[in-house]
Amino acid sequence: MVSFDGCGIELRHSLAYAQTLWDKCVIRRQPALKLARELGLNTEQVQGAVRLLREVNRVPSPERLALVVMRDWGLDDADIGEIFGRSTRWATVVRAMADEIRAEEPIPEDCEYLECGLQADDVPPEELYKRVAELREAGVIKGVMVGSPRVSVAMHQYSWWNNYAFVFLGTR
């Protein structure tokens, strides 16, 4: 959960602004980068959202858009509810009805991944944890690192983005 509930910071996502993106970027042909700056949203995410809207040639329902946002494993139902200005219960019901909603409002799977940071072939964290537990149980992985590290130590660099989060810039 990444919610900032109670600290004055609102969790935001470009798909919560789908109608605005449709009106300004698809209909009026305003550049997505300009609108992203005006709204204070991630530019890559806004470009992906506009690409999705152009592909389906309409604004999908909030429930269908929530399912796209739910592709991010770091967001729970409370986060999804906050993003769309709805309740946690609404998000839970949407998640439970995912197959029905996807069948009624199809979106090409490649359009559901708005940014390069999360892709369809990424392994879910639960699967990684399960596999590591299996390898530890089989004795393939020991609990501690043996020998000296084979890579040099690197310092991660971050930048404060849009007053809402730290953004990874790279490693030096």
N, C-alpha and C positions, 0 to 999 in steps of 0.2 A: 504494500500500500504506500502510495506516495502523497497522499492527501496532506494539505497544509491547513486543515480545518482548525479554526480557532486562532490562527496566527495572522490573519489579515491578508493572506496570499491565496488567490484563487487558482485552482488547477484548471488549465485551459487546453483545448485541442482544436485544431482547425476544422474538424468535421462538425463541431458544435456551431460553427458559423457557415454551414453549408448553403443556406439560403442566400446569405450575403455574398458568398463566393460565386454562387450561380448568377445572381443579379449583376454583380460588378465585373467578374472575370469572364464568364461565359457569354452573357447577354451583351454587356457594354464593352467587352474586350479590354478591360483595364488590366495592366500587367499584374500577375500574381505577386511578384516581388514587392511592388509598391503597396498593394493591399496588405500583404503580410506585415510590412513595416507600420502601416497605419493602425492595424489591429494589434500589433505587438505579438505576432505569432511567429513560429519557426518557419523560415522561408521554404525549406525543403518540404516540410509537411504540407504547407499551403499549396505548393506546386503539385504535390501528389494528390491532394484533395481535389484540385481543379481538374487534374487528369482523370480522376475517377468520375467526376460529374460529367465531363465531356464524353467519356466512354459510355455511360449509361443514359446520357441525354435527358436527364431529369434530376430532381433532388429526391433521393431516397428518403424513406421514413426515418424518424429519429431512432427507431428500434433497429433498423438495418444499419444505420451509421454507427450505432453503439456496438454492433457486432464487429464492425471493422476496427473500431478502437480497441475492442476486447482482444484483438490479435496480440496486443502487447501484454506479455505475462506479468509485467510489473504493476499492472493496474487491477485492482479488485473492484467488486461491485459498488463499494462506497465511492471510489474514485470515478467510476463511470457515471454514477448518479450525479456527482458533483459537476463533472464536465458538462453534462446535458441539462443541468438545473432540475434534475428529477430526484426521486428517492432511491435509496439503496434497494428497496423492495422492487422497484421498477426494473432496475438493472438485473436483479436476480431472476425476475420473470423473463426478461429478454434472453438471458443466458440459457435458461431452461427451455425456451422455445426456439433456440437458434436454428435448428434444422428446418422447422416450418417457415420461419421468417426468411431464411436464405432461399428456400424453394419458391416462395411468393415473390421475392425481389432479388433475382440473381444479379450478381456483380462478378465480373471476371476476377479470378483469384489473384492474378498479378496486380490488379488495381487496388486490392485490399491492403497491400503493403506500400504505404505512402512514402516511407523514407528508406534510405539504404541501411539504416541501423538494425532493421528487423526484416527478415526475409522468410519466404515459405519453407525453405529447406533447413532453417535453423532448428536445432534440437531443443525441445522444451527443457527448462531447468529440472523438472521432476524426473525426466528420463535420464539426464546426466547424473543426478543424485542416485538414482536407482542403479545405474551402471557402475558407478564408483563403489557403491556398497557391495555389489556383486564381485567386483575385482578385489576389494579388500577381504571379503569373505573367502575368496579363492586363494588368497595369499599373494596375489600378483602385485598389489599395492601395499606398502608398509605405511604405518601411521606417521613416520618421520622421514625426512629426506636423508639419504645415505650418501656420503661423500661431499665434495665441495660443489657449489653451484657452477654450472657450465656457461652461464650467461652473466654478463656484467650487470651491475645494478643500474637501473634507469629511474629517472624521476618523471612521474606523470605531470602534465601541465593541464590546468583547468582555467576556464574563464567564467565569470558570472554573466549569464545570458538573460537578458530581458527581465531582470529583477526577480526571476522565479527559480532558477536552477543553475548549477554548475555544469558547464559543457566541457567535455574532454577535448583537448586540442591536440594531443599527441604525447609522445615520449621522447625525452632527450637523454 
